[in-house]
Amino acid sequence: MREMIEEDDRDWTENTALAAPALLGAAAGLILGEVMNSNARRGFAIGLAALGVVALVPLTVGGIVNKVNAPQTRRGARRRLEGIRRAGGNGFVENELRESGVV
């Protein structure tokens, strides 16, 4: 179940990252275009640019979190080791060793 949630989050962040350049391009087009009144055009373009930057935030945060928790970092290595230790914490190995007479 947890894997499905992570995949859905990943798809959402990738989609926002794909939308950001389009929003920023539309903002640049409105700034350079002569279609609207200059004050209205400038306000609309700034709004679109802000929306484009906000669309990039989930991807940026996700990248930073992945870098911090990567196995190459001290924190990532510690988290991975803790996960391995917790995975064996159900007592299965100890019970099997007791049943077989080793312990």
Beta strands, then each sheet from edge to edge (+ up, - down):
end
